[in-house]
Amino acid sequence: MTTPAVPARYRPALRPGVLLSDELLHGPDLVHLIRNTGSGKSFRVGPREHFLISRMDGTRTLEEIGADYAGQFGRRLGDSHWRSLLALLGSRDLLAGRPAPTAAPEGEAAGTPAGTPAGTAAGTASRPAPVSGGEPPASGAEPPAARRLLRGSVRLVADADATATRLHRLARHLLSPAVLLPLLVLTVVMETTLLLRLGELLTDTAALFSAPALLLAVATLLWLSTALHELAHGVLAHHHGGRVSEIGLRWRLPVVIMYCTVDDFLHLPGRRGRIATAAAGAAMNLLFLLPFFAVWTLAPLDHTTRQALGALLLLGSVQAFAMLLPLPPLDGYRIAAQLLGATGLAASTAAYLKLVLRRDRAAARYPRRARRAYTAYGAAVALTLVLLAAAAAAVFHHYLTTAP
């Protein structure tokens, strides 16, 4: 029996809510992420598949898409290739005009393990690889865990995206350069002043732990700063066209923190917007400290209050800059991944460096861009750990030499 040909005049269109990412490094491969916001599932495809899928907008026919493909890659796709690609996209509920599958076909979804090169066959449509173990889906937190007594999470709002929209409406005037630049200058002045008076601040922080009431007040303010940190991620994601899916509380007793989930972080348009979204939390932590810095610097305060404010400024600054460290799952890691154009950066770097240390020939098969990115990230992590150890040693030495 002859298989019917794919109609050349068919105009395929992706289902609304399907998002395509920019080109990213994943191991030795270049991939694109496809996210179905309806099902919440993501897949990796190669550059060739992305070239085809990105043109499925309902205005181009298969014949026109095929002609573009032939012009770019030097060969045309046959009917079997089109059938394979369209069937795979349809089975994952990515094509408009097809009913959603009642259940994900388990065998098919696992047909290509995450991490398998996608789209490496010349001129063929390879099976999209389901994403697992790559970047966390949230810009500010990991996926919510099941609710239990000692650990769990609970949503605080029914419609997180509507809440982010309202918050963005209230705060959007702060996002203009005319406001941001002066705030940035004030933040630099604040941190420079704190650095110059670091010894005094370390002493104030040590004294704080002997005053339980002030310690509780400072801890409460730092918790509030953490909550604003999470909301800042959501506001910036909304500002750059993203969608906030959850805002809630997560607890790992005795710790209770707020979280804000931005599922489509990797699909925000423009690398600058993704970096700004990732950095928004730490920026908010620092902006939160500015009023307290003004009081600490300008107001006549008694000794105890001055010590408490000094401790708040030091601990709040440490909280902000710690989030910018290029270590997973911190915001600095997401910024590093965006700067290097990679997904699963830590795992890919570890795999590459292991090959290099073993002098495995497979390391030479990584493209130059990947070798540079993974080497740079490995060096950045090593430098970060050295600096953290040096800072810890300096603080320890300070307390040893100044203890009464």
C-alpha positions, 0 to 999 in steps of 0.5 A: 500500500502506497503512503499518501504524499504530504500535501505541498500546499499544507500550511502548518502552524504551531499551537498558540503558546508554543515557545522557541528559544534562541540557539543554546549550547548543550554539551557538544551540541547546539540546540533550541528549546521548544516549550508547550505552555499548555502541557508544561513540557519542553523539548530539545531540537537541533538547528535544522529542526528549529529552522523548519519549526520556526517557519510553521506560522500558518502563512507558509506552505510546506513547499515554501518551507522546503524551498527555504530549507534547501536554500539554507542546507543544500538539500530538500526534504522528502515526504517521509521526512515531513511525515516524521516531523509532523507526526512528532510535533502532532504527538506532542500537541505542538501543531494547531488544528490537532486535538490534544493527546489524551496521554503522553506516549511514554515510549515515544517521549523517552525515545531520545534521552535528554542529552542525546544530540538532537538534529545531527543527521543531515537533512533529516528530522530527528526526534525531539529530546525531552528536556530533563535535568537542565535549567530550573524552570523558575527564575527565582526558585525550583519547582514546588514540592509536595506539601508535607509537614516539614517541607512543602509549598502553597500558592499565595495567589490564584492568578500569579500572572495577573498579580505580576501584571499589577505589580509591574503597573505599579513599578514600571516607572522605576524601570526607566533609565532616568530612574535606574541610573541614579539608583545604580549610582547610589547603590555603588556609593552605598557598597563602597562606603560599606566596604571601607567600613567593613571592620566596623560592620563585622563588629556590629554583626557580631554584637547583633547576636547578643541582642535577640530582639534586634536579631529578630527584627533584622532577620524579619527585614532580611526575609522581607528583602527575600520576598521582594527579591522573588517578586522582582523576578516576576515583575522583570519577567513580565516587563520582558514578555514572560509569564509568571505561573506561581507565587507562593511560600515554600518551607523547609522547616525551620526555614520559610521562603517565598518563591516566584516561578517563571516557567518561560525564562529561557524563552524570554525574547532577547538575552538582555531581558533574560539577564535582567530578569535573573539579576532583578532579585539581587538588585532589589535586595540592594535597593531595599537597603538604600533607605536604611543606609541613608538613616545609618549615614545621616541620622543621629542614632544611639549606639545600639540602633546604629549597630543593628542597622550596620549589621542589616546593611552588611548581611543584606549586601552579603545576601544580594551578592551571594545570589550573583555567584555563578553557582547553581541554582543561584541567579548568578548561574543563570546569568553566566549561562545566558552570557555563555549561551548555554543550557545545562551549563554546570553539567556540560562543563563538568562532562567536558572538563572530565574529558580534558583531564582524562585526555579523551579524544572526545574533548576535541570534538567539541566545537570551539565555542563550547570549549571556550564557554566550558573552560571559561565557566570552569575557571569562573567557578574555581576563582569563585571558590578561591575568593569565597575561601579567602573571604571566609578566612579574612572574616575568621581572622578579623574575629580572632584578632579583635575578640575581647 
